[in-house]
Amino acid sequence: TRSEAGEETYLSELTQITSKVDTFNKNSIAIIYTGIYDDNIQDDVQSTIAYQKQIIDKIGTDKYLVIGLTSKRTFEYVDDVNAVLKDAYGEHFLDFRSYLLENGLDDANIEPTDEDLDDIDNGYIPSSLLQDNLINGNAEFNELLAKCIYSKLSELNYIES
């Protein structure tokens, strides 16, 4: 355990690493991002959901938000997975992807380029909201995400707007 950066340590055999969550305030809000880097997400979204619910149970809060996937470029079945997540979490689910496709450019005050319009027609997040790798969000994307999270937390009465 350490609370500040130190030297790298390389492990030559399987080693169990443990962490504690006992400092989580029961009145706090958990925000869980669903990521494409989760090995289960493509083949077994139910395992991802079970894992996310274990996190929520361990934290011991009823105040949580699960954010869905966004990138169809990386994961063709993003809409199907998000539908399963929405079904599992109901009002606790934030479908940021749909928001970006429908309102992202307007809310970011970005005039759509031809590439953006093609992206939207193909179900991709507009390039103007992404970094050059066309996967990770840029500053405007992150600003929109922050606003959507704030709005959803207000809607759930977790915070006062």
N, C-alpha and C positions, 0 to 999 in steps of 0.2 A: 504494500500500500504506500502511496505517496500523494502529496497534495500539490507538488510542483514538478516541473519537467526534470528528468534525470537522464542517465545514459541508457541507450538501447540495450535490451537483453534478448539474446537469441536462445530459443528453446530447442533442444535436440531430441526431445521426447514429448509425448502427450502430457500436458500439465493442466490441471484444473485451475481456472481463474475464477475468483468469486468477487462479487461486489455487493454493497449494501444499499438499500433504498430507504433505510429507516429514518432518514432526515426529511422525507417528503411530508409536507404539511397536509393533513387530511382535508383542509379547506382549499388547497391549491387545485389547479386545473391541469390535467394531463392532456398533452397534445401529441398524438401518435401519427407519424407519417408512414404511409404504406409505400415501400420502395421497390423498384424493379430489381434491386440488387439482392433481394430476398430470394434464396434458392427455391423456396416453395411456391412463390407467387405464380409462376407460369404453369406448374403442373398440379398444384394442390393448394388452392387458395384457402381451403378449410383449415389447413395446418397453420397458415399465416394468421387466420382469424383466431384460432385456438391460442396461438402464441401471444397475440395482441391482448386477448381477454385475460391471459395469465398475468400480463404486465398490469393491466387495469386492476385485477383482483389483488395482486401483490401490493400495489400502491394503496388500495383500499379507498378509492374515491368514486363517487357517482358522477363527478364532474369531469367529463372527458370528451375529446373530439378526435375522430379518426379521419385523416385526410387521404383521399384516394390517389390513384395513379394519374399521371398526366400524359406521358409520352407514348403515342402510337408508333412513332418511328422506332422505338426500342422494343415495344411490346404490342404486337398486332391485336391481341385480345383485351386491350385495356378497358374497353367499354363493358365487356362481359364480366371482367373481374370487378370493376366498379359497381356493377349492378348487384353482384353477390355481396360486396361490402355494404352497400346501401341497405340491402335486405337484412344483413346481420346487425347493423348498428342503428338503423332508422334515423331519428333526428340527430343523433350524435355523429353522423357521417357528413363530411364536406366534400361535395363533388366539384372540386376546383377546376378540373378539366373542362366540364360543361360550361362553367362560368367563363373560362378563358376563350372558348370557341364562340360563345354567344356575345359576350360583352367586353372581353379583355382589351381589345384595341380601342374601342370607344372610351372605356373608363380610364385608359392610360393616355388618352388624347393623342393617339397615334393614327395618322392617316394610313390606311392599309396600302401596302405595295401590291403589285401584281403577284409577287411570290407569296405574300400573306394570304391573298384571296385563293390562290391555288392550294396553299396549305390547308386552309379551312375547308375547301371543297373535298380534300382528301382525308379530312378528319385529323389533321395534324395541328398542333399548337402553332400559331403564326410565328414565323421566323423573327419578326420584329420584337417578340417577347422572349427570345432565347439567345443564349450565348452562341458563339461561332460553331460549337460542336452540335448544335441543333437538338440538344437533349436537356442541358441544364438551363434554368431560367436566368435571365439577366436582371438588372436593377428594377426595371419596370415590372417584371414578373413578380419579383420578391415584394415590391410595394403593394401590388394587387393581392398577393397572398396574405400579407399582413392585414390589409383592410378586410378581406373576406373572413379571416379568422376572427377579427374583432367583431365584425357584424354577426357572425354565427354565435360567438360567445354571448353577445348581447341578446340575440334571439332566444338562446337557451336560458336566459336570466342568470348566467354565471357572473356577469359583470354589468355595471350600470353604464349606459351609453350617454 
